[in-house]
Amino acid sequence: MNFRTYLILSVFSWGAIVFSGCSSRSSREYLLEHLLALSAEAEVKLLGLTPQTEQTRAIVKSLARCLKKRLYRESAPRGIVRTLNYFVYTQWRMVPIVDTTTVENTILTRVIQTQQGSCLGLTGLYLVIGEQIGLPLVAICLPGHVFLQYQGERDTITVSYTHLRAHETSLHLVCRLLLE
């Protein structure tokens, strides 16, 4: 497997989850397990490392439990996104990296271990944490960029990691990305 194959498989995996509508409690482990398997294969074949699957699984579940405790009083979608971003970037000190060509910035296990990731790596992190606690998160893929949307019953809120402007509308995000 090369880096390009890994990226294609990752994005395809997220798309399969988004379109399958995984929302039942029994399906909340699917994306996590799938990305852990992809990460393990990429770590061995691309980086020559020993996979950190069990450690990563435990960290994701712990992060999800902590986030769920912080969200129990929050019901407004914007408040949920604000709390989610605060948790990831301020409390957990995750650093967004614009470089999407480095495999370390995209593999879930490496993103968690180094606490930094590209838009692809951070999207995977958000999706697996959201999957654990039942947040309606979906990945949006554009040429050269992947970002996340929180799709509530009435509101859709775009999350852009590399720009950290979680509360702008989709139109503002697209216009800003086109201008940059």
Sine and cosine of phi, psi and omega as CSV:
sin_phi,cos_phi,sin_psi,cos_psi,sin_omega,cos_omega
0.00,0.00,0.73,-0.68,0.11,-0.99
-0.97,-0.23,0.08,-1.00,-0.07,-1.00
-0.88,0.47,-0.67,0.75,0.00,-1.00
-0.88,0.47,-0.68,0.74,0.04,-1.00
-0.88,0.48,-0.67,0.74,0.03,-1.00
-0.86,0.51,-0.72,0.69,0.00,-1.00
-0.88,0.48,-0.70,0.71,-0.01,-1.00
-0.89,0.46,-0.71,0.71,0.02,-1.00
-0.89,0.46,-0.63,0.78,0.01,-1.00
-0.89,0.45,-0.77,0.64,-0.03,-1.00
-0.90,0.43,-0.66,0.75,0.04,-1.00
-0.88,0.48,-0.65,0.76,0.02,-1.00
-0.88,0.48,-0.70,0.71,0.00,-1.00
-0.90,0.43,-0.67,0.75,0.02,-1.00
-0.87,0.49,-0.64,0.76,0.02,-1.00
-0.89,0.45,-0.63,0.78,0.02,-1.00
-0.93,0.37,-0.71,0.70,-0.02,-1.00
-0.86,0.50,-0.73,0.69,-0.07,-1.00
-0.98,0.18,-0.31,0.95,0.02,-1.00
-0.99,0.13,-0.25,0.97,0.05,-1.00
0.93,0.38,0.68,0.73,-0.01,-1.00
-0.89,0.45,0.91,-0.40,0.03,-1.00
-0.63,-0.78,-0.24,0.97,0.00,-1.00
-0.96,0.27,0.42,-0.91,-0.04,-1.00
-0.86,0.52,-0.62,0.79,-0.03,-1.00
-0.94,0.35,-0.39,0.92,-0.02,-1.00
-1.00,-0.06,0.01,1.00,-0.06,-1.00
-0.95,0.30,-0.14,0.99,0.04,-1.00
-0.99,-0.12,-0.16,0.99,-0.18,-0.98
-0.88,0.47,-0.80,0.60,-0.04,-1.00
-0.91,0.42,-0.69,0.73,0.03,-1.00
-0.83,0.56,-0.78,0.63,-0.04,-1.00
-0.90,0.43,-0.61,0.79,0.01,-1.00
-0.92,0.40,-0.72,0.70,0.01,-1.00
-0.94,0.35,-0.52,0.86,0.09,-1.00
-0.91,0.42,-0.65,0.76,0.03,-1.00
-0.91,0.41,-0.70,0.71,0.06,-1.00
-0.88,0.47,-0.66,0.75,0.01,-1.00
-0.89,0.46,-0.69,0.72,-0.01,-1.00
-0.88,0.48,-0.71,0.71,0.00,-1.00
-0.90,0.43,-0.67,0.74,0.01,-1.00
-0.92,0.40,-0.64,0.77,0.01,-1.00
-0.88,0.47,-0.68,0.73,-0.01,-1.00
-0.95,0.32,-0.78,0.62,-0.15,-0.99
-0.99,0.15,-0.53,0.85,-0.06,-1.00
-0.99,-0.15,-0.56,0.83,-0.10,-0.99
-0.93,-0.37,-0.23,0.97,-0.03,-1.00
0.93,0.37,0.50,0.87,-0.03,-1.00
-0.96,-0.27,0.32,-0.95,0.14,-0.99
-0.99,0.15,0.78,-0.62,-0.01,-1.00
-0.87,0.50,0.60,-0.80,0.01,-1.00
-0.94,-0.35,0.71,0.71,-0.14,-0.99
-0.88,0.48,-0.79,0.62,-0.06,-1.00
-0.90,0.43,-0.68,0.73,0.01,-1.00
-0.89,0.46,-0.69,0.72,0.00,-1.00
-0.90,0.43,-0.69,0.73,0.04,-1.00
-0.84,0.54,-0.71,0.71,-0.01,-1.00
-0.90,0.43,-0.64,0.76,0.00,-1.00
-0.91,0.41,-0.71,0.71,0.01,-1.00
-0.87,0.50,-0.71,0.70,-0.01,-1.00
-0.91,0.42,-0.62,0.78,0.04,-1.00
-0.92,0.40,-0.70,0.71,0.05,-1.00
-0.87,0.50,-0.67,0.75,0.00,-1.00
-0.90,0.44,-0.67,0.74,0.03,-1.00
-0.89,0.46,-0.70,0.72,0.02,-1.00
-0.89,0.46,-0.69,0.72,0.00,-1.00
-0.91,0.42,-0.66,0.75,0.00,-1.00
-0.87,0.50,-0.62,0.78,0.05,-1.00
-0.89,0.45,-0.62,0.79,0.00,-1.00
-0.96,0.29,-0.45,0.89,-0.07,-1.00
-1.00,-0.01,-0.15,0.99,-0.15,-0.99
-0.88,0.48,-0.43,0.90,0.02,-1.00
-1.00,-0.07,-0.20,0.98,-0.09,-1.00
-1.00,-0.03,0.81,-0.59,0.02,-1.00
-0.86,-0.51,-0.37,0.93,0.00,-1.00
-0.97,0.24,0.73,-0.68,-0.02,-1.00
-0.81,0.59,-0.68,0.73,0.01,-1.00
-0.90,0.44,-0.60,0.80,0.06,-1.00
-0.92,0.39,-0.60,0.80,0.04,-1.00
-0.91,0.42,-0.72,0.69,0.01,-1.00
-0.90,0.43,-0.67,0.74,0.02,-1.00
-0.87,0.49,-0.71,0.70,0.01,-1.00
-0.91,0.42,-0.67,0.74,0.02,-1.00
-0.87,0.50,-0.75,0.66,0.02,-1.00
-0.91,0.42,-0.67,0.74,0.03,-1.00
-0.86,0.50,-0.69,0.72,0.00,-1.00
-0.88,0.47,-0.74,0.67,-0.07,-1.00
-0.94,0.34,-0.73,0.69,-0.15,-0.99
-1.00,-0.04,-0.52,0.86,-0.04,-1.00
-0.99,-0.12,-0.79,0.61,-0.05,-1.00
-0.97,0.24,-0.67,0.74,-0.02,-1.00
-1.00,-0.04,-0.17,0.99,0.09,-1.00
0.86,0.51,0.66,0.75,0.09,-1.00
-0.95,0.32,0.64,-0.77,-0.03,-1.00
-0.91,-0.42,0.84,-0.54,0.06,-1.00
-0.97,0.24,0.71,-0.70,0.02,-1.00
-0.89,-0.46,0.76,-0.64,-0.05,-1.00
-0.97,0.25,-0.45,0.90,-0.06,-1.00
-0.93,0.37,0.91,-0.41,0.02,-1.00
-0.98,-0.19,0.09,1.00,-0.04,-1.00
-1.00,-0.04,-0.18,0.98,-0.01,-1.00
-1.00,-0.09,0.81,-0.59,-0.07,-1.00
-0.88,0.47,-0.56,0.83,-0.02,-1.00
-0.88,0.48,-0.45,0.89,-0.02,-1.00
-0.99,0.10,-0.07,1.00,-0.07,-1.00
-0.89,-0.47,-0.43,0.91,-0.05,-1.00
-0.98,0.22,0.79,-0.62,-0.08,-1.00
-0.79,0.62,-0.74,0.67,-0.05,-1.00
-0.89,0.45,-0.63,0.77,0.00,-1.00
-0.95,0.30,-0.61,0.79,0.05,-1.00
-0.86,0.51,-0.70,0.72,-0.01,-1.00
-0.93,0.37,-0.67,0.74,-0.03,-1.00
-0.93,0.37,-0.64,0.76,-0.05,-1.00
-1.00,-0.02,-0.20,0.98,-0.05,-1.00
0.84,0.55,0.63,0.78,0.10,-0.99
-0.46,-0.89,0.51,-0.86,-0.02,-1.00
-0.28,-0.96,0.38,-0.93,0.09,-1.00
-0.98,0.19,0.01,-1.00,0.03,-1.00
-0.85,0.52,-0.60,0.80,0.02,-1.00
-0.92,0.38,-0.72,0.69,0.00,-1.00
-0.91,0.42,-0.66,0.75,0.00,-1.00
-0.94,0.34,-0.56,0.83,0.08,-1.00
-0.88,0.48,-0.71,0.71,0.04,-1.00
-0.86,0.51,-0.69,0.73,0.01,-1.00
-0.88,0.48,-0.77,0.64,0.01,-1.00
-0.86,0.51,-0.69,0.72,-0.04,-1.00
-0.90,0.44,-0.66,0.75,-0.03,-1.00
-0.95,0.31,-0.58,0.82,0.07,-1.00
-0.93,0.37,-0.71,0.70,0.04,-1.00
-0.87,0.49,-0.61,0.79,0.02,-1.00
-0.88,0.48,-0.63,0.77,-0.04,-1.00
-0.90,0.43,-0.54,0.84,-0.07,-1.00
-0.92,-0.39,0.13,0.99,0.12,-0.99
0.98,0.20,0.48,0.88,0.06,-1.00
-0.98,0.19,0.64,-0.77,-0.01,-1.00
-0.99,0.15,0.96,0.27,-0.03,-1.00
-0.96,-0.27,0.64,-0.77,0.07,-1.00
-0.71,-0.70,0.53,-0.85,0.06,-1.00
-1.00,0.03,0.67,-0.74,0.07,-1.00
-0.89,-0.45,0.85,-0.53,-0.06,-1.00
-0.96,-0.27,0.83,-0.56,0.12,-0.99
-0.88,-0.47,0.29,-0.96,0.08,-1.00
-0.86,0.51,0.89,-0.46,0.03,-1.00
0.99,0.16,0.07,1.00,-0.02,-1.00
-0.43,-0.90,0.59,-0.81,0.10,-0.99
-0.77,-0.64,0.70,-0.71,0.07,-1.00
-0.62,-0.79,-0.02,-1.00,-0.15,-0.99
-0.86,-0.51,0.50,-0.87,0.17,-0.99
-0.78,-0.62,0.65,-0.76,0.18,-0.98
-1.00,-0.04,0.88,-0.48,-0.04,-1.00
-0.92,-0.39,1.00,0.03,0.04,-1.00
-0.98,0.18,-0.03,-1.00,-0.02,-1.00
-0.89,0.45,-0.60,0.80,-0.05,-1.00
-0.89,-0.45,-0.42,0.91,-0.10,-1.00
-0.86,-0.52,0.59,-0.81,0.18,-0.98
-0.88,-0.48,0.83,-0.56,-0.05,-1.00
-0.86,-0.51,0.80,-0.59,-0.01,-1.00
-1.00,0.07,0.69,-0.73,0.05,-1.00
-0.89,-0.45,0.85,-0.52,0.07,-1.00
-0.90,-0.43,0.93,-0.37,-0.12,-0.99
-0.95,0.32,-0.72,0.70,-0.11,-0.99
-0.95,0.31,-0.20,0.98,0.01,-1.00
-0.91,-0.42,-0.24,0.97,0.05,-1.00
0.79,0.61,0.66,0.75,0.08,-1.00
-0.89,-0.46,0.98,0.20,-0.21,-0.98
-0.97,0.25,-0.20,0.98,-0.16,-0.99
-0.93,-0.37,0.28,0.96,0.04,-1.00
-1.00,0.05,0.30,-0.95,0.02,-1.00
-0.98,0.20,0.27,-0.96,0.03,-1.00
-0.86,0.50,-0.63,0.77,0.01,-1.00
-0.89,0.46,-0.70,0.71,0.03,-1.00
-0.87,0.49,-0.68,0.74,-0.01,-1.00
-0.89,0.46,-0.73,0.68,-0.02,-1.00
-0.89,0.46,-0.70,0.71,0.03,-1.00
-0.88,0.48,-0.70,0.71,-0.01,-1.00
-0.91,0.42,-0.68,0.73,0.00,-1.00
-0.90,0.43,-0.59,0.81,0.03,-1.00
-0.93,0.36,-0.52,0.85,-0.01,-1.00
-0.99,0.16,-0.39,0.92,-0.06,-1.00
-0.98,0.19,0.00,0.00,0.00,0.00
